[in-house]
Amino acid sequence: MKLTNGKKTMLDDLQEGIKRAYPSLEHVAGTRGFIRRGFKDDIVPLISGGGSGHDPAHWGFVGDGMLAGAVSGELFVPPSAGDIVEVTRKLTGRKRVFYIVKNFERDVDEFCKARLFLENAGWKVGMAIVKDDISVDTESFEKRRRGVAGTVFFHKILGDYARNGASVEELQKVADELSENVKTIGVAFSGDNFSLGEDEIFYGIGIHGEEGYRRERFESSERLARELISKLRLSFGFKPQDAYAVLVNSLGGVTKMEQLVFSNDVCELLEAEEVSVVFDKTGTFLTSFGLRGISLTLLRIEDENWLKALKAEVDAPEW
Amino acid sequence: MKLTNGKKTMLDDLQEGIKRAYPSLEHVAGTRGFIRRGFKDDIVPLISGGGSGHDPAHWGFVGDGMLAGAVSGELFVPPSAGDIVEVTRKLTGRKRVFYIVKNFERDVDEFCKARLFLENAGWKVGMAIVKDDISVDTESFEKRRRGVAGTVFFHKILGDYARNGASVEELQKVADELSENVKTIGVAFSGDNFSLGEDEIFYGIGIHGEEGYRRERFESSERLARELISKLRLSFGFKPQDAYAVLVNSLGGVTKMEQLVFSNDVCELLEAEEVSVVFDKTGTFLTSFGLRGISLTLLRIEDENWLKALKAEVDAPEW
């Protein structure tokens, strides 16, 4: 069971709940979009979005030092290009904006349509297409490199750059550099769209109920951490003295105790590999409606300023 | 399955995870206690505690404007009086302290033993025994008025008073006044210690796996909100113009979307009763290991200063 009033009104009820709970967010009428109340457009507004069902992504990251706006569509369906443009114009008339988009075909399509429309009206539009999910990693499946929890690192780092006055070009440069350095892998413990035994876990699931690549019996947090790190090690090619930021994200239903136990195992294993953990955070950042599971994101710190940006204070409700 | 390395090391692993994740907390060696790093004992230290298994209670509320320290025991077992004294002495030698204790027999016993010990050594010790759970409400069961999520309101309000220099006597007075004005009722959707059908919910469960008072088919968030409010209405006796603070607490596994949908239903129903909602917050504050469920706490604002204290900024990691 889900504590809602049914799927029909769920997103409208959620919207009312957000409006009530977070006075710092302003709803954009006619859309499932929220903007930062009182946003001053002397900086480039950063906007993210995608399908609903990933709460608190992305509205939870609207605030000083992160996003200026977030726009959702229906459950697992991206917002229309029209809604994206609407939210953008509500934030600024200064004809520049930066979008952060998860790499799903329909999401990218709608944001690109919005960009094209605005560019034709003389806007400068930057865009980060986040493709941090390494669970399907062969070349032939390249297009399935989905955007998942690592997206929140983009919100945080680009958000700090934007707050400090970065131009669209400067944001684009940072986003492009980040792109190869953020990698995520997720695991489901249960999901509405597939059945798993009580002690079975599913590696490499997506955030829209997509199945993973391997089922396995759960043994322990430490064993799971070891498996995910070995995939990430292969993908990054760890070198001693490399510095990493760690994000342990509940995809839904994972308790604070579990997050902390798992994160501790991850950090211990990384330290055993002699790479250094310079930032670590646990929480519920980007979920998948109907899923219980966890994801592990690593960011290789190639630039000291990224770390500074990660650590900067923000007032976004869910960071 | 639980994302741990088994019950044997779970609390030790958690402790390591907390130490790593929250540099603002300092572990008190030889105990499951944490204190605020750099706490200045020119104010009365506020300490809470109880069994483990309620994360992020209570360590998550250690910080400026809330608790000075938190001390846990084993899973669902309170800390020993000795551990309580140890954590207290680590915070101050100024011979005054204030404890916030949930009303469970063993918890109260240990904290009272610690108080007696310190009083014999010349200390002044205040104590709030929180008994906000109204799910068992008949006179013969008075002793079962357990302390649950409303405890976090005590942390927040007394924490602000303490920060502003309140004496032990002043804290005691506020605690006593709060006591009759904080009420909670909880519902389980699933639990390790009892079996429920897929759509069945259990009213009035405890936070240690205790069974509730009635099983019922889940219909909707709004219907559940109505049921819980009707119990709270009876207990408070709502009057128009009454002002209430609302806390919607995940007892485990309830998503942000669910929290916000439910909280919105609660607030709408309260407003329909013409009582005014002056504060509302959703989140994961006090959980019960092995449970999925939610609790609703109301605080009747009898003193404007309580509301000011509730709204004051803090830096505790999980408020």
Interface residues (C-beta under 8 A of the other chain):
Chain A: M1 K2 L3 T4 N5 G6 M10 D13 L14 E16 G17 I18 R20 A21 G53 D55 P56 G60 F189 E198 D199 I201 F218 S220 S221 E222 L224 G252 G253 V254 T255 K256 M257 E258 Q259 L260 V261 F262 S263 N264 D265 C267 D280 K281 T282 T284 T287 F289 R292 I294 E318
Chain B: M1 K2 L3 T4 N5 G6 M10 D13 L14 E16 G17 I18 R20 A21 G53 D55 P56 G60 F189 E198 D199 I201 F218 S220 S221 E222 L224 G252 G253 V254 T255 K256 M257 E258 Q259 L260 V261 F262 S263 N264 D265 C267 D280 K281 T282 T284 T287 F289 R292 I294 E318
